[in-house]
Structures are given as structure tokens and as C-alpha cells.
Amino acid sequence: MQVNYFVIGVVILLGLALLIFLILRNRKDEKDFEKDQLDDNDITNPQDPSKD
């Protein structure tokens, strides 16, 4: 049985590219989520209705 190293190399390269893509996308989504959480002050600092 012969091993085709070119095909194995391409598969490994595509797998690494997919892994890097997913990591970068996760970081971007995490930053967006944290930004949304910081902008949402109504939930983190609810106002007292009796002060209105």
C-alpha cells in the first residue's frame, strides 16, 4: 500500500486553516459579546422605580 503524502499534506493544511479560522472568528464574536454587555447598562445597573 502506497501512501500519498501530497494528499495527506493538503488535508492537514486544510484542517489547520479551518482551525485558525474558527479561533479567529470566536475571538471576534467574544469581543462583540463583551462590547454588547458593556453597552447594556439597564440590566447591569437597574434603576430603582421609587426614585422616578
C-alpha positions in Angstrom: 0.0 0.0 0.0 1.4 3.4 -1.0 1.0 6.5 1.0 0.2 9.7 -0.9 2.0 12.3 1.1 0.7 15.1 -1.1 -2.9 14.3 -0.2 -2.1 14.0 3.5 -0.3 17.3 3.4 -3.3 19.0 1.7 -5.7 17.6 4.3 -3.6 18.7 7.2 -3.2 22.1 5.7 -6.9 22.5 5.2 -7.5 21.3 8.8 -5.1 23.9 10.2 -6.8 26.6 8.1 -10.2 25.6 9.4 -8.9 25.6 13.0 -7.3 29.1 12.6 -10.5 30.4 11.0 -12.7 29.1 13.9 -10.3 30.5 16.6 -10.2 34.0 14.9 -14.0 34.0 14.5 -14.6 33.0 18.1 -12.3 35.8 19.3 -14.2 38.3 17.2 -17.6 37.1 18.4 -16.3 37.2 22.0 -15.2 40.8 21.7 -18.6 41.7 20.2 -20.4 40.0 23.0 -18.4 41.8 25.7 -19.0 45.1 23.9 -22.7 44.4 23.9 -22.6 43.5 27.6 -20.8 46.8 28.5 -23.3 48.9 26.4 -26.3 47.3 28.1 -26.5 49.3 31.4 -30.2 48.7 32.1 -29.6 45.1 33.0 -26.3 45.5 34.9 -27.5 48.7 36.8 -31.2 48.6 37.2 -32.8 51.8 38.4 -35.0 52.0 41.5 -38.6 52.6 40.3 -39.3 54.5 43.5 -36.8 57.2 42.6 -38.8 58.2 39.4 
